Amino acid sequence: MKNCCSCRGSLLCHCKSFCALKVNTVSINKAINTQEVAVKEKHARTCILGTHHEKGAQTFWSVVNRLPLSSNAVLCWKFCHVFHKLLRDGHPNVLKDSLRYKNELNDMSRMWSHLSEGYGHLCSIYLKLLRTKMEFHTKNPRFPGNLQMSDRQLDEAGENDVNNFFQLTVEMFDYLECELNLFQMVFSSLDMSRSVSVTAAGQCRLAPLIQVILDCSHLYDYTVKLLFKLHSCLPADTLQGHRDRFLEQFRKLKDLFCRSSNLQYFKRLIQIPQLPENPPNFLRASALSEHISPVVVIPAEASSPDSEPITDLVEMDTASQQSLFDNKFDDIFGSSFSNDPFNFNSQNGMNKDDKDRLIEQLYREISALKEELENFKAESHRLGVQLRGQVSELEAELAEQQHLKQQALDDSDFLRTELEELKKQWEDTEKAQRSLTEIERKAQANEQRYTKLKEKYSELVQNHADLLRKTQEQAEVLETLKRELTASKQEQQALQSTLKSSLQSEAERSTKTAGLEQERDTLVVAVAQHSQEVASLQAELQQLKDTLDSEKESSSRTLETLQIQLGEKESREQALQQRLLDEQFALLQCTVQEAEQIVQDSLNRLDDPTHISCTSSADYLLSRTLAASDCIERLQGVHGKYLSNRSDVSSLLPCVALFAHLISDTILQGSATSHMVPMEPADLLSETCKQCGSEALRYLGALKDEASLGGADCTAVRNCLSQISAIGEELRPKGLDVEQEELGDLVDKEMAATSAAVETAVARIEDMLSKSRAGDTGVKLEVNERILGSCTDLMQAIQVLVLASKNLQREIVESGRGAASPKEFYARNSRWTEGLISASKAVGWGATVMVDAADLVVQGKGKFEELMVCSHEIAASTAQLVAASKVKADKDSANLARLRQASRGVNQATAEVVASTKSGKSQIEEKDSMDFSSMTLTQIKRQEMDSQVRVLELENQLQKERQKLGELRKKHYKLAGVAEGWDEDAAE
């Protein structure tokens, strides 16, 4: 009877848990709906509380997966809002349960990004923000979902490593960038000329910005503190990119905070902080004291879902939560459900004629009880598993207490060791007093640790008392049900025999509980014994104090002992010195191994098929060879210094690393140059580069071996570099057929012609785009617009590059001509001038050819491959112009930095042209794909044979074209050599 009642109580608890789950499900469906209104506070709060009740987000995702998020933008927008709140204020396991859906969120974001207006584009940006937030908290688990951290916790997140702080700042910039993008997109989607913040539709869009404001305030504060920390550890030039990015985000955030604070909707819900008028000056360390962390204030009377701190809801005690779920249970199933279903008192006084009906009713109730009994069995089994889990948790806590006990014993042993060392080292009174003070401090720390251990035991006793109290309540319920079922004695016997196994498991659990209590008593006794040991140690410390006073007279005897210790210290210092030498040489060996890998990698790349397309010039090869030769001279000098003083390897390590990089660069540039020269010099240059790499590896191997370290010689490497330089000198162009006095004018003319050619190309592209929009539609118009748009971006990037090249050339001429005129400077540096002229011609020609190819593609007469080839050619021409412009430039020149930036812009624009061309080609091919559904088997076989014949013809044609391309390149190089004066040198 008691077991039956216990099962019934368990069923009631299970029903209440089911009720809480149902309430959470209903709240999720009410919070995420298709109505264009803001999410209500009570629904959002219930969703958050549900995650803390179930310690996760399984219910939330099980409901969301059934919603049509991909077909309704408003529904998806409100889902993002609720999910954002759960990530911030929900249980920490919400993030873990949501990671498995990150790819689905990414796919949904890409899907909604195709809509350029309405909620679709907003959903795409919001989903990207949520994905970024999940990735940030996954990489940085120390940061809670609401981003609230103290300065100490922020320092611990970086682990006092400047590299970690650097990377953390970059991730925060990316995080804040996503927040600002959503902020700006919401404002741009609203009609700010009307009072949109008081309409339901406007509030639906503005409500999620409260979460964004809370995130942005913390991210801004942390980035400011991290940047000040980085500036205290790194040079200011290294952090220039960080400062520029922070300044841009500061301006955006200040503007958005100002605009938000003026909206009526936010005024009653949140107090938005105002950022300072000027951004912090990170170059001045004292400016950190002027920084004021922005604080977002949420009024207590606000009715927004964000106005009540969810932490108060989470921290409700168990009784309050149980009371809340009891009320929800009664609201759904009715209070009568908890009444006694077995009360037969109302049947007293019934007539004898109704006895048969009463018997039938009792039989039906007995059948229902049998079904309920089966449910009780399953629930009893589940409760048994749950209680076994609790017993396991208690056993784990007990093991933890035993570990703390062992730790305390280890601390006691440590204290004893300290006492023995103090007895052996009798020093003066002040030193002894400091040692005693340190020991007393450790003893106090141990006492505090024992106090915490006692508190842990008290908590364990309290948990056990709660468990006994719950058992007593179940016994009372069992007694009540026993009185109610007296009329069914036969059924009672069946129930008792069925639940006999449950009683046995209950007895086993009681036995385990008694065993845990016994172990708890044992631990209490152990703690008391340990307290006695601490007291004895304190008494021993007091005795030591008294003994130290008498040991002052024996200081003369201890002097001899100190002298012996001094000798031992000198021996240890010698051993440490030898260890330092070994570690210095081990460090050198590691550096040499890395250098060998660098050189070997360059040799391996010579045989890589993808390296065949790389080209270079003889001038650049000579500059690399000269740099490598200079590095060898410095390397020999620092090598000799290291041999004279083996304790300092700091000057040798960077020289070895630089030597490896320069040799590797020389080998790769030599191989790239050989791809553009005739066969014989190409083979000679390639073999010389390989020999240079082999000699460099041999020299590095000698440095790595201690036996051959002193005799390591890099003369063979220097000889190989000399041979490479000689070959490079023979391959350099010897000059244009132009008078020296005309070179200066010719440079200006060619640069002007290049600018004019690029401007003409831009105008032609605009004209082609206008014609395409007027005459094309559908996929063709989309492809033409994308291709011509990318071509326009490329031409604009080339214009910026040409302008930067002009500025750099003007700077070079002004800094290097002295009292001479610019024409004289150009004439004196004819080789450099001729390189500029050749590069300018190539850029102008490439722009014209690419526009012609684009015109044919737009008209449907050209090939997409021609346009991609032209893009690569013009990128190569601009690279040639950059290389020619920066040969004589100062490496710290601002114009040189702008030229490099413009060069990267050209490369990026070229990649966009190629990507848009490939995409357009695939779209056109998909559109023009053949339909074989209506063809017969004979027709398909005929088409298959024709296709095979066509494939063979195209493969043969491809082979011939590749041979033709090789011959054309050789002829091009030969004609270029004639134009540059190579034949004259050969004749000489």
Summary of the structure (lengths in Angstrom):
residues: 988
radius of gyration: 41.6
end to end distance: 119.7
largest distance: 140.7
contacts: 2958
relative contact order: 0.04
helix: 81%
strand: 0%
